[in-house]
Amino acid sequence: MQRLVFLSPLGGAGCTTLAAHVAALTAQRGSVCLALDLSPGNMLGRHLGLPSCAAQGWSHALLHNQWWGQAAMANSAGLQYLPHGRLDDEACSRLQAHWLRHPGWLAENLQALDLPSSALAVMDAPSPCTPLGRQALQAADLAVVVLDASERALQAQPAVQALQQCLAPGARLRLVVNRYAPRRPSQQAALERLRQQWGNALLLDLIHDDEAICEALSQGLCVHQSMPQAQSAHDFQGLAFRLLSDLGLLPQDPP
């Protein structure tokens, strides 16, 4: 099993959206894929067909000393999904204490899922400043840091460099720009400076700012399902292809 994590030092960068689309496109190709919602925001399932955020999830199983995999479900496309579930503040505090006591919990329990070697686990991670966010980063074969084309992304360079130091041996880190609006000169300039900062680590695959993504989410869909002709649908296809190739899950090189 290959492990792909989306995370960001920036709030609201769009990790959930990217994780959902890459997972859905992977399953659409016929590959075994698990979408794992590690974020207490609990929004991943909305992109994957749930009418509302899952009330119960793997977090509840863990709090009751049960096997977390029992919360798994699958959508009509065959994508497996482990929802986070809704938690109150007291339950969140208990989980935070658990991560601190068991820093290897996520890696161990991913391995226990016993998925085939050709499978992909796509993780929507919370902030890397949280204990579970750090565990997700350390469990990844490929970590994708989601940025926007902005001054705050440029100033996040030290934070992203710190994430690189947390990767497991052999794991790789890539960066992707989300919600890019090419008609905005400030974003054009920020993108150029990001490319100077990161070189080849910054993927050429941009995700454009597109209202079609929001419209798809309101229907509980990914954009390639609701509006395949949209610019963002093409963007997500390219990103998914690039990442699957990077993980060795496609036989051909990316274009």
C-alpha positions in Angstrom: 0.0 0.0 0.0 1.2 3.5 -0.9 0.3 6.4 1.4 -0.4 9.8 0.1 -1.1 12.7 2.5 -2.5 16.2 1.8 -1.7 18.8 4.4 -0.8 22.4 4.7 0.6 24.9 7.2 -2.0 27.4 5.8 -5.5 27.3 7.0 -8.2 26.8 4.4 -5.8 25.9 1.6 -8.0 23.2 0.2 -6.5 19.9 1.3 -9.8 18.2 1.6 -10.9 19.1 -1.9 -7.6 17.8 -3.4 -7.6 14.6 -1.4 -11.2 13.8 -2.4 -10.6 14.4 -6.1 -7.4 12.4 -6.2 -9.0 9.5 -4.3 -12.1 9.5 -6.5 -10.1 9.6 -9.7 -7.9 6.8 -8.5 -10.9 4.6 -7.8 -12.4 5.6 -11.2 -9.2 4.1 -12.8 -10.1 0.7 -11.2 -7.5 0.9 -8.4 -8.1 0.0 -4.8 -8.2 3.2 -3.0 -9.0 4.2 0.6 -9.9 7.8 1.4 -9.1 8.5 5.0 -10.5 11.6 6.8 -8.1 12.5 9.6 -9.4 16.0 9.9 -11.9 16.9 12.6 -13.5 19.2 10.0 -15.0 15.9 8.8 -15.8 17.2 5.3 -14.2 14.6 3.0 -17.3 12.5 2.7 -19.3 15.4 1.3 -17.2 15.3 -1.9 -17.6 11.5 -2.0 -21.4 11.3 -2.0 -22.5 11.6 1.6 -25.6 13.8 2.0 -24.0 15.3 5.1 -20.9 15.0 7.2 -20.7 11.5 8.8 -21.9 11.6 12.4 -20.0 8.4 13.3 -16.5 7.4 12.2 -13.2 5.8 13.1 -12.6 8.3 15.9 -15.7 7.0 17.8 -14.5 3.4 17.4 -11.1 4.3 18.8 -12.6 6.1 21.8 -14.5 2.9 22.5 -11.5 0.7 22.1 -12.9 -0.8 18.9 -11.2 -1.6 15.6 -11.1 1.7 13.6 -11.6 -0.1 10.3 -15.2 -1.1 11.2 -16.3 2.5 10.4 -15.3 2.0 6.7 -17.9 2.4 3.9 -17.8 2.5 0.1 -19.5 4.7 -2.5 -21.0 3.6 -5.7 -17.7 4.0 -7.6 -16.0 1.4 -5.3 -14.0 4.0 -3.3 -13.5 2.9 0.3 -13.9 5.7 2.8 -13.1 6.0 6.5 -14.9 9.0 8.0 -13.6 10.9 10.9 -17.0 11.5 12.6 -18.2 14.4 14.7 -16.7 14.9 18.2 -17.3 17.2 21.0 -14.5 19.1 22.7 -14.0 16.5 25.5 -13.7 13.7 23.0 -11.2 15.8 20.9 -9.1 16.3 24.0 -9.1 12.6 24.8 -7.9 11.8 21.2 -5.1 14.5 21.4 -3.9 12.8 24.6 -4.0 9.4 22.8 -1.8 10.6 19.9 0.8 12.0 22.4 0.9 8.6 24.2 1.0 6.6 21.0 3.1 8.5 18.4 3.2 5.5 16.0 -0.5 4.8 16.2 -1.4 5.9 12.6 1.4 4.0 10.8 0.7 0.8 12.8 -3.0 0.9 12.1 -2.6 1.7 8.4 -0.4 -1.3 8.1 -3.1 -3.4 10.0 -5.7 -2.5 7.3 -3.9 -5.1 5.1 -4.6 -3.5 1.8 -2.8 -4.9 -1.3 0.5 -3.4 -2.3 -1.0 -1.8 -5.3 -3.6 0.1 -3.2 -3.5 3.8 -2.4 -4.4 5.3 0.9 -5.2 9.0 0.5 -5.2 11.0 3.8 -6.8 14.3 4.4 -4.6 15.4 7.3 -5.2 18.1 10.0 -2.6 20.8 10.6 0.9 19.5 10.8 1.2 21.3 14.1 -1.2 18.8 15.7 -0.1 15.3 16.9 -2.1 13.5 14.4 -1.0 15.8 11.6 2.6 14.9 12.4 1.8 11.2 12.5 0.2 11.5 9.0 3.3 13.2 7.7 5.6 10.6 9.2 3.4 7.8 7.8 3.4 9.1 4.2 5.3 7.8 1.2 4.4 11.1 -0.6 3.3 14.2 1.2 1.7 17.0 -0.8 1.7 20.4 0.8 -1.2 22.5 -0.5 -0.5 26.3 -1.0 -2.1 29.2 -2.6 -0.4 31.9 -4.8 -0.1 34.5 -2.1 2.3 36.3 0.2 1.3 34.0 3.1 2.4 31.0 1.1 5.8 32.7 0.4 6.2 33.4 4.1 5.5 29.7 4.9 8.8 28.5 3.4 10.4 27.9 6.8 7.3 25.9 8.0 7.4 23.8 4.9 11.1 23.1 5.2 10.4 22.0 8.8 7.9 19.5 7.4 10.5 18.0 5.1 12.6 17.2 8.2 9.7 15.1 9.6 9.4 12.8 6.7 10.3 9.1 7.0 13.4 7.9 5.2 12.7 7.6 1.5 9.5 9.6 1.6 9.1 12.6 -0.7 7.5 16.0 -0.4 5.8 17.9 -3.2 3.9 21.2 -3.3 0.9 22.2 -5.3 -0.8 25.5 -5.8 -4.6 25.5 -5.4 -7.3 28.1 -6.3 -5.0 29.9 -8.8 -6.6 32.9 -10.6 -4.3 33.7 -13.5 -5.9 37.0 -14.2 -4.7 38.4 -10.9 -1.3 40.0 -11.2 -0.6 39.4 -7.5 -1.1 35.7 -7.9 1.0 35.6 -11.1 3.9 37.3 -9.2 3.5 35.0 -6.2 3.5 31.9 -8.3 6.7 32.9 -10.0 8.3 33.5 -6.6 7.1 30.2 -5.3 8.7 28.5 -8.3 11.9 30.2 -7.5 11.7 29.1 -3.9 10.9 25.5 -4.5 12.1 24.5 -8.0 11.1 21.1 -9.1 9.4 20.3 -5.7 6.5 22.6 -6.8 4.4 20.7 -9.2 3.5 22.3 -12.6 0.0 21.0 -12.1 -2.1 24.0 -10.9 -5.6 23.8 -9.6 -7.5 26.8 -10.9 -10.0 28.8 -8.9 -13.3 27.5 -10.3 -16.9 27.9 -9.1 -17.7 24.5 -10.6 -15.9 22.9 -7.6 -18.3 24.6 -5.1 -21.3 23.6 -7.3 -20.1 20.0 -7.3 -19.7 20.0 -3.6 -23.3 21.2 -3.1 -24.4 18.1 -4.9 -22.0 15.8 -2.9 -19.9 15.2 -6.0 -16.4 15.8 -7.4 -16.2 18.3 -10.2 -15.2 15.7 -12.8 -18.5 13.9 -12.1 -20.8 16.9 -12.2 -19.0 19.1 -14.8 -16.3 17.2 -16.6 -15.7 20.0 -19.1 -14.7 22.4 -16.3 -11.1 23.7 -16.1 -10.7 22.3 -12.6 -11.9 18.9 -13.7 -8.9 18.8 -16.2 -6.6 20.2 -13.5 -7.5 17.4 -11.0 -7.1 14.7 -13.7 -3.6 16.0 -14.4 -2.7 16.2 -10.7 -4.0 12.7 -10.0 -2.0 11.3 -13.0 1.1 13.1 -11.8 0.9 11.8 -8.2 0.0 8.2 -9.2 3.0 8.2 -11.5 5.2 9.6 -8.8 4.1 6.8 -6.5 4.8 4.1 -9.1 1.1 3.2 -9.5 1.0 3.9 -13.2 3.2 2.1 -15.8 3.9 5.3 -17.9 5.6 8.5 -17.1 3.5 11.7 -16.8 3.3 13.9 -19.9 
